Amino acid sequence: MAKQAGAQYFEERPGTAARPGTVDVVLADVHLRLATDSGMFSPERLDPGTRVLLETVPPPPQDGDLLDLGCGYGPIALTMASRAPSATVWAVDVNRRAVELCARNAASAGLDKVRSLHVSEVPPELRFAAIWSNPAIRIGKTALHAMLTRWLDRLTPDGAAYLVVQKHLGADSLQRWLTEQGRPADRVTSRSAYRVLRVAARPSSPTSTDQER
């Protein structure tokens, strides 16, 4: 069942029957008990890559709009919201079951500045001071690159994204691709089988006035 659920976590409407459970997120500064269900990413435990990200990423900006890309049932989004209670955290996913569960988990935790939405529902004008993500590598390279391009382009000029990727699933090649696309990417953590990449916003092209100067 776990294998079947994992295979469908990036589908919009998973076909697996509901199988409710709970996962405890226990970090040095955050303790959360989150409801989980089948048909979403890592419903039986906090994914090790997500734990590496949450234990090593620097504190998020304390205001503005923050993004958890691929929120699942919410461990990243709710940790961001706990660490930055004045910021608005946008938790987005293609999986509608996950989006609904993340919203319920945020309400249960009293984190009222979490906005859990399907990816198609995010206001287009939003720009994010930080993006944290354990991206869905298994959707395939073409889809992954398209997804990252779409959302990394919405970083604020001084914003940064932190992505956790397994080494054997292409962390180093992803870092090279990001850099080749004009998005400076640095490895900030390498632990166990995972790397955490910091991706800066793509530098703005100089205006014609700047070029004349």
N, C-alpha and C positions, 0 to 999 in steps of 0.2 A: 504493500500500500504506500509506503514512504517513497519508494521509487516511482510509482505512478504519479503521486502528488507532485514530486519534484519535477517530473517531466512536463507538467502542465502549468507550472507556476507563472509563466509569462504569457498564458492565454488570457483573453479578456474575461471569459466565463468558464472557469474550470468545470469539467464534467464529473469530477470525483464527488462522491457523496460526502456530506459534512461529517467531520470527525473532530469535534472540539477538544482542545487541550489547553495547557498553560506552559509558558516558558518564563523562568526567572532571569532577569537581567541584573546581575550583581557586579557593579563596578566600584571603584574606590569612592566615588562621589554620588552615585546613582543606584538606587534599588527599585526595580519595577517588576511587577508580576503581570504578564501580558497574556491575554487570551489568544489562542492560535486555532488553526483549522487546517484541514487537508486542502490540497490544491493551491498552496502557496509555498514560498521559499522557506526551507528549514523549519517546518512546523513543530518539530519535536525537541529542538534545542537551539540556543543561540549559536548561529553559524560561527565557526572559528575565525573566518576572515572578518566578519562583522565585529567580533570581539577585538581582534588586532586593531582595526580601525578605531573603535571607540576608546581603546586603552592608550592609543598613541597620538591621535590627532590633537592639535592645539585647540584651546577654547574657541568656540565660535564667536563671531561678532555679537555684541550685546544688544544690537537693535537692527532694524531693517528687516529684509525678507531673506530667509534661508530656505534651502531646498534639500530634501531627501529624495533622490532620484531612484525609484524602485523600492518603495517603502515597505512592501510586504505588510506584516501585521504591526510594524511600527517601532522596532527597537532603536533604529538610528534617529528617526524623527523625534521620538519621545525623549531620547537622551539629549539631542540638540535643544529641545524646548526646556528641559530641566536645567541645562547649563546656561541658557540664554532666555530667561523668562520674559524679558521685555521685547524680544524679537518675535516675528511671525514666522512660523515654520510651515512650509508647504510640503506635504507628504504626497507624492504622486506615484501612480503605478498604472499599468495597463490592466491589471487584474482587479476586477471590480469587487470580488469577494475580499481581497486583501485591503482595498481602500475602505470598505465598510468596517472591517474589523479594526483597522488602524484608528478610524474615527471613534469607535467605541472604546478602544484602549485609552485614547487620549482623554476622553470624557471621564472614564473611570479613574484616571490618574490626576484629574483636576487640571490638566494642561489645556486651557481654553484658547491658547493662541496657535494651536496646531490646526491647519486646514488640510484635510485629507480629501484628495480629488483624483478622478481619472485624469490621465495625461492630457486628454482633449479639452478639459474644463479649466485649465489654468489660464488666468487672464493674460493676454499676449503682451501687455505693457510691463509686466513685472520684470525686474532685474534683481539678481540675487547676489548678496554680499558673500555668500558661501554656499557651496554644494558639497554634500557628503553622499557617497554612494558605494555600494557593493554591486557594481553593474552586472547585468545578466549577460555574461560572456557567452553563454551557450545559445543565445539567439543567432549567433553567426557573425562573422567579421563585418559583412556589409551592413547588416542591421545595427550592429553595435556602433560602428563608425557614424552612421546616420543619426542615431540617438544621441551620441555624445556631442556631435556637431550642433544639433538642435539646441541642446541645453547649455553647453559651454558658451555658446554665443550670447547667452543671456546673463552672464556674469557682469557685475559692475566693473568699471575700469580697474579698481583696486581689489576686486574679489578674487577668490581662489577656490578650486575644487579639490577635494581629497577623495581619491579612488583606491579601493583595495582590490587587488587582483592576484590570483594564484600564480606562482611562478610558472608552473607547467601549463597553464592556460594562456600564456602569452603576455605576461606583465611587461617584459622587456621590449617586445615588439610593439606593444601598445604605447609605451613611453616614446619609442622612436617615432611612431606615426604621429602622435600628438605634437612632438617637436617639429616634425616636417610640415605640419599644418599651421605652424606659426603660433602654437600655444606652448610656451615654455613649460616643460614637465620635468620635475626632479623627483628622485626616489628619496623619501624622507624616512622610511622604515622598511627594514627587511627582517621578518621574524617568522620562524617556522617555515611554512610553505607559501608565505604571502609577502607581497610588496605593497606599500602604501605610496601612491604617487600624488604629488602636489602639482596641480595644473593651474598656471596663471591665466588671466584673461588675455586674449589675443590683443597685442598692442594696436591702438587705433592708427589707421593710415593718416599721414600728415595731410592737412588741408592745402589747397592751392596757395593760400596766404602764407602758411608755414613754409612751403617750398620756395616761395619767392624771397623769403627772408634768408 
